Amino acid sequence: MTTGIIVFAHGSRIEAANQAVRSVAADLARAADCSVVEAAFLELGRPNLEEAADLLVARGVERIVIIPYFLTPGMHLERDLPTLVAHISNKNNSIPILVTASLDGHPALVQILADRARTIEPHTLK
């Protein structure tokens, strides 16, 4: 079964922020050795989630995994995302769509924060 991955972010009026998400999706494609990865945005960026799913389906995927690029769960993930997923699945003959957890709680986040803290001059952490 061919699986496509969507990195799903909120989206921003600042195009550089949206491009950063697209870059993360491209990096994921290389790291996971998966050529069927798209970025998608809830609002303020393109493609939106439905458009990204359409791109993956056109490329022959039989299942879609959505990775929310959100630090914490909230209204968008609890309310908006399930509605979008149901619509996309129905539109595509009930294609299986799996949604992972948000980034919240992943153990690598603590390491990322520690790495960022170490980039500050030691005397500024007081």
Rosetta silent file (secondary structure, phi, psi, omega in degrees, C-alpha in Angstrom):
SEQUENCE: MTTGIIVFAHGSRIEAANQAVRSVAADLARAADCSVVEAAFLELGRPNLEEAADLLVARGVERIVIIPYFLTPGMHLERDLPTLVAHISNKNNSIPILVTASLDGHPALVQILADRARTIEPHTLK
SCORE:     score description
SCORE:     0.000 S_00000001
   1 L     0.000  124.286  179.504    0.000    0.000    0.000 S_00000001
   2 L   -81.049  126.112 -178.447    1.492    3.321   -1.066 S_00000001
   3 E  -110.445  132.437  172.346    1.371    5.893    1.717 S_00000001
   4 E  -106.347  149.411 -178.251    1.556    9.639    1.245 S_00000001
   5 E  -118.595  137.225  173.974    2.452   11.999    4.063 S_00000001
   6 E  -119.486  124.321  171.436    1.123   15.502    4.660 S_00000001
   7 E   -90.711  110.739 -170.203    2.875   17.884    7.034 S_00000001
   8 E  -105.295  114.367 -178.415   -0.089   19.992    8.144 S_00000001
   9 E  -118.412  170.131  179.700    0.561   23.477    9.548 S_00000001
  10 L   -67.163  -49.048 -174.660   -1.580   26.484   10.387 S_00000001
  11 L   103.517  155.408 -174.913   -0.224   28.784    7.700 S_00000001
  12 L  -143.916  153.360  171.811    0.932   32.377    7.848 S_00000001
  13 L   -69.819  -18.926  178.885    0.548   35.666    6.022 S_00000001
  14 L   -89.489  108.504 -173.921    4.341   35.669    5.981 S_00000001
  15 H   -60.105  -31.698  178.515    5.266   33.510    2.999 S_00000001
  16 H   -60.820  -34.526  177.582    8.716   32.748    4.408 S_00000001
  17 H   -66.777  -41.850  177.532    7.012   30.949    7.308 S_00000001
  18 H   -65.576  -39.295  178.896    4.974   28.842    4.880 S_00000001
  19 H   -64.993  -33.109  176.814    8.097   28.112    2.870 S_00000001
  20 H   -61.896  -38.167  177.698    9.806   26.905    6.048 S_00000001
  21 H   -67.545  -41.555  177.166    7.064   24.285    6.437 S_00000001
  22 H   -60.781  -37.598  177.822    7.503   23.237    2.811 S_00000001
  23 H   -65.747  -40.617  176.790   11.230   22.858    3.490 S_00000001
  24 H   -61.589  -42.250  178.762   10.523   20.667    6.516 S_00000001
  25 H   -62.211  -41.862  177.975    8.262   18.497    4.356 S_00000001
  26 H   -65.159  -40.080  177.249   11.020   18.169    1.741 S_00000001
  27 H   -63.641  -40.249  177.789   13.538   17.301    4.472 S_00000001
  28 H   -62.265  -42.676  179.365   11.133   14.665    5.807 S_00000001
  29 H   -57.536  -42.487  179.065   10.802   13.158    2.332 S_00000001
  30 H   -70.333  -44.809 -176.554   14.583   12.768    2.169 S_00000001
  31 H   -67.169  -37.054 -177.895   14.980   11.550    5.762 S_00000001
  32 L   -91.681    0.448 -177.258   12.127    9.035    5.519 S_00000001
  33 L    51.333   47.308 -178.804   13.099    7.999    1.988 S_00000001
  34 L  -129.233  117.474 -175.907    9.520    8.751    0.965 S_00000001
  35 L   -84.889   -5.879 -174.420    8.913   10.689   -2.216 S_00000001
  36 L  -108.245   70.594 -179.117    5.219   11.254   -1.560 S_00000001
  37 E  -128.154  134.385  177.284    5.280   14.075    1.006 S_00000001
  38 E  -131.341  150.842  167.248    3.427   17.376    0.794 S_00000001
  39 E   -91.641  151.941  176.133    3.071   20.388    3.054 S_00000001
  40 E  -148.277  157.919 -174.750   -0.443   21.709    3.627 S_00000001
  41 E  -131.499  143.092  176.150   -1.979   24.622    5.462 S_00000001
  42 L   -68.827  -43.586  179.044   -5.191   25.192    7.359 S_00000001
  43 L  -156.437  162.973  172.995   -5.318   28.799    6.216 S_00000001
  44 L    67.190   14.160  177.946   -3.143   31.554    4.787 S_00000001
  45 L  -157.543  160.657  178.852   -1.036   29.189    2.690 S_00000001
  46 L  -127.432  144.867    1.627   -1.230   26.851   -0.252 S_00000001
  47 L   -78.328  156.074  171.668   -1.849   24.076   -0.789 S_00000001
  48 E   -79.386  179.031 -173.584   -4.633   23.640    1.730 S_00000001
  49 H   -62.111  -44.080  179.962   -5.211   20.180    3.178 S_00000001
  50 H   -63.584  -42.254  178.696   -7.689   19.095    0.527 S_00000001
  51 H   -63.226  -41.317  178.450   -5.419   20.295   -2.278 S_00000001
  52 H   -64.089  -41.905  177.361   -2.442   18.443   -0.804 S_00000001
  53 H   -62.308  -41.427  177.646   -4.515   15.262   -0.493 S_00000001
  54 H   -60.048  -40.629  177.818   -5.603   15.653   -4.111 S_00000001
  55 H   -61.500  -42.531 -179.705   -1.935   15.911   -5.144 S_00000001
  56 H   -67.655  -43.245  179.365   -1.113   12.710   -3.265 S_00000001
  57 H   -62.485  -40.465  177.717   -4.108   10.816   -4.660 S_00000001
  58 H   -63.041  -25.111  177.942   -3.141   11.921   -8.171 S_00000001
  59 L   -89.306    4.940  171.987    0.292   10.408   -7.478 S_00000001
  60 L    92.190   13.439  179.303   -1.330    7.067   -6.662 S_00000001
  61 L   -69.393  151.295  179.686   -1.250    6.892   -2.880 S_00000001
  62 L  -112.242   -6.377  178.475   -3.677    4.489   -1.270 S_00000001
  63 E  -153.267  146.535  179.714   -3.381    5.865    2.254 S_00000001
  64 E  -122.858  134.402  173.028   -2.581    9.297    3.698 S_00000001
  65 E  -112.783  124.031  178.132   -0.826   10.068    6.978 S_00000001
  66 E  -103.844  124.874  176.977   -1.270   13.601    8.281 S_00000001
  67 E  -108.603  107.573  178.496    1.350   14.890   10.697 S_00000001
  68 E   -67.423  120.275  178.329    0.113   18.039   12.468 S_00000001
  69 L   -91.515   59.506 -179.920    2.975   20.532   12.583 S_00000001
  70 L  -124.990  140.315  178.802    1.466   22.126   15.695 S_00000001
  71 L   -69.400  -38.389 -177.245    3.175   22.273   19.074 S_00000001
  72 L  -134.624  154.174  174.187    0.004   21.564   21.023 S_00000001
  73 L   -71.060  155.604  179.890   -3.443   20.212   20.319 S_00000001
  74 L  -170.950 -162.369 -174.454   -6.187   22.800   20.252 S_00000001
  75 H   -57.027  -41.622 -177.956   -9.322   23.869   18.464 S_00000001
  76 H   -63.839  -39.637 -179.355   -7.867   23.448   14.978 S_00000001
  77 H   -81.066  -30.955 -178.245   -6.773   19.882   15.658 S_00000001
  78 H   -83.616  -32.528 -175.208   -9.786   18.929   17.755 S_00000001
  79 H  -110.492  -54.818 -171.646  -12.512   20.549   15.627 S_00000001
  80 H   -72.352  -46.654 -175.191  -11.289   21.602   12.189 S_00000001
  81 H   -60.785  -46.851  179.116   -8.993   18.729   11.273 S_00000001
  82 H   -59.359  -36.055  177.837  -11.509   15.880   11.817 S_00000001
  83 H   -65.126  -45.220  178.546  -14.041   17.705    9.627 S_00000001
  84 H   -63.389  -42.945 -179.458  -11.473   18.182    6.861 S_00000001
  85 H   -62.361  -44.557  179.452  -10.318   14.561    7.103 S_00000001
  86 H   -61.082  -43.316  179.542  -13.884   13.217    6.826 S_00000001
  87 H   -62.771  -46.958 -178.300  -14.535   15.381    3.763 S_00000001
  88 H   -64.123  -42.619  179.677  -11.283   14.339    2.052 S_00000001
  89 H   -62.470  -46.115  179.363  -11.850   10.648    2.810 S_00000001
  90 H   -63.640  -40.999  179.897  -15.407   10.747    1.455 S_00000001
  91 H   -62.250  -31.229 -175.016  -14.316   12.660   -1.640 S_00000001
  92 L  -110.260   43.231  175.219  -11.681   10.007   -2.361 S_00000001
  93 L    54.035   44.280  177.091  -13.775    6.849   -1.965 S_00000001
  94 L    60.206   38.021  175.236  -13.035    6.477    1.740 S_00000001
  95 L   -56.750  134.833  178.749   -9.266    6.503    1.333 S_00000001
  96 L   -65.360  130.642  176.719   -7.743    5.708    4.723 S_00000001
  97 E  -127.704  119.946  179.047   -6.434    8.838    6.413 S_00000001
  98 E  -108.170  140.607  179.897   -4.459    8.522    9.618 S_00000001
  99 E  -119.756  125.359  177.873   -3.617   11.509   11.802 S_00000001
 100 L   -80.831  173.761  173.348   -0.663   11.444   14.170 S_00000001
 101 L   -70.063  161.187  172.727   -0.462   13.336   17.438 S_00000001
 102 L   -67.784  179.372 -179.286    0.755   16.925   17.430 S_00000001
 103 L   -70.303  -19.965 -178.848    4.361   17.599   18.355 S_00000001
 104 L   -53.134  131.813  175.627    3.343   18.130   22.001 S_00000001
 105 L    87.447   -7.166  178.904    4.831   15.550   24.336 S_00000001
 106 L   -71.876  132.176 -175.606    7.446   14.215   21.944 S_00000001
 107 L   -61.281  -24.464 -179.997   10.677   13.627   23.889 S_00000001
 108 H   -68.118  -20.964  179.775   12.785   15.300   21.200 S_00000001
 109 H   -62.893  -38.578  178.729   11.175   18.656   22.038 S_00000001
 110 H   -63.557  -41.484  178.608   13.026   18.831   25.346 S_00000001
 111 H   -64.631  -39.801  177.641   16.283   18.166   23.519 S_00000001
 112 H   -61.184  -46.086  178.734   15.455   20.880   20.993 S_00000001
 113 H   -61.684  -42.070  178.562   14.785   23.360   23.795 S_00000001
 114 H   -63.541  -41.756  177.440   18.037   22.394   25.501 S_00000001
 115 H   -61.322  -43.392  179.399   19.915   22.827   22.207 S_00000001
 116 H   -64.299  -41.585  179.672   18.386   26.264   21.709 S_00000001
 117 H   -62.235  -35.649 -179.622   19.244   27.270   25.281 S_00000001
 118 H   -70.820  -15.690  179.929   22.873   26.256   24.692 S_00000001
 119 L   -79.212  -10.726  179.963   23.088   28.653   21.724 S_00000001
 120 L   -87.238  143.262  175.903   22.776   31.623   24.103 S_00000001
 121 L   -54.029  135.759 -177.715   25.882   33.109   25.667 S_00000001
 122 H   -53.680  -37.534 -176.942   26.235   31.554   29.160 S_00000001
 123 H   -71.845  -14.016 -179.964   26.158   34.916   30.922 S_00000001
 124 H   -89.451   -4.358 -179.734   22.727   35.762   29.397 S_00000001
 125 H   -88.771    1.147 -176.988   21.005   32.749   30.998 S_00000001
 126 L   -71.558    0.000    0.000   21.159   34.174   34.533 S_00000001
